[in-house]
Amino acid sequence: MVKIIIVDDEDNIRVALRDILEYEGYEVEEAKDGEEGLRKMKKGEYHVALCDLQMPKMGGLELLKKSVEAGLGTQFIMITAYGSTDNAMEATRQGAHDFVSKPPDLNRLLISVRNAIAAYNKEYEAVELRKRIYKINEMVGDSEAIRRVKESVERVAPTEARVLVTGPNGSGKELVAKQIHTKSPRAHMTLVEVNCAAIPGELIESELFGHEKGSFTSAIKQRIGKFEQASGGTIFLDEIGDMSLSAQAKVLRALQENKITRVGGEKEIKVNVRVIAATNKDLRKEIQEGNFREDLFHRLSVIVIHVPPLAERREDIPLLASKFLQDIAEEYNSSPKQISPDGMAYLQTLPWTGNVRELRNIVERLVILGGPNISLEDVKMHAGQM
């Protein structure tokens, strides 16, 4: 049965809403303030919370925030007599499903409740999907180097700390960022990825912060930037070392003030974003050469996680190769092949300048071109095409 909790300090409001919702067949509980609501929500599973914004002890926005941080999954409908566009936007930015004024219109409220229940069910399905994605994005390896990375991810993910992920191309920096997001309280929200190296310098600010219609020649309509898209969730700035100094200055402001301004716009827009950045460059050297802002570096590098090259974790190659063999078999809808022990040992001797990404490519090549059981000769022949 669908369970709903009403969190409001006004007794008459709670009673009226309870009568309506129970008549519709829902199981309903009450809480007179945010603190009581949070206690009950942590003990039981609720599909929807009808929550007043203005309450003693703990207001509705704080309750919403703590619910999101605890990963409870309850869909919030905020109800207040002090409704305003700003309150509505702030509630939705923090993860509220809907916002209605007090006293609520009955039909409007019931429609909102039904939509919130549907959103809860969708989120439940998404959680199951995230579990599968987590398995896909799992960091594979038992080496000391990769254990240190895993430990760092476990410790930093539940926090709001900004993270700078360093390491060579193909080593798995993106995977680390995805793991941090998946294990964080923001996992139910969006992870927005931006490859700073792939966006021309003249377009990076528009990509990150959006633009207003007519702000430049090709701006034929308003564009919402990546920071706004990621609000409530996480933004992953890959190859941050390739970002222009002009864009760096705006990113720094966004981190300092939690506000952005679209290109060609004047209005400041609040954003609530966790930032994870990655680079294959030595940013301290880039700072000395005048290519990267030192103040931005310190903002981004609250926690630094270094992902080692594959050549420094060769003992993980058999585990990685076995995982890739299984993944590729599933993609091709075929039985997984095996690499002979001497073939696997040979793989561990290669230089791996392209790191894990290169290993994955070679395993796929061996699956396609090698025999039913991949031999040492197969490995020598096809791994030599690096």
Order of alpha helices (4+ residues) and beta strands (2+ residues): beta-alpha-beta-alpha-beta-alpha-beta-alpha-beta-alpha-alpha-beta-alpha-beta-alpha-alpha-beta-alpha-beta-beta-beta-alpha-alpha-beta-alpha-beta-alpha-alpha-beta-alpha
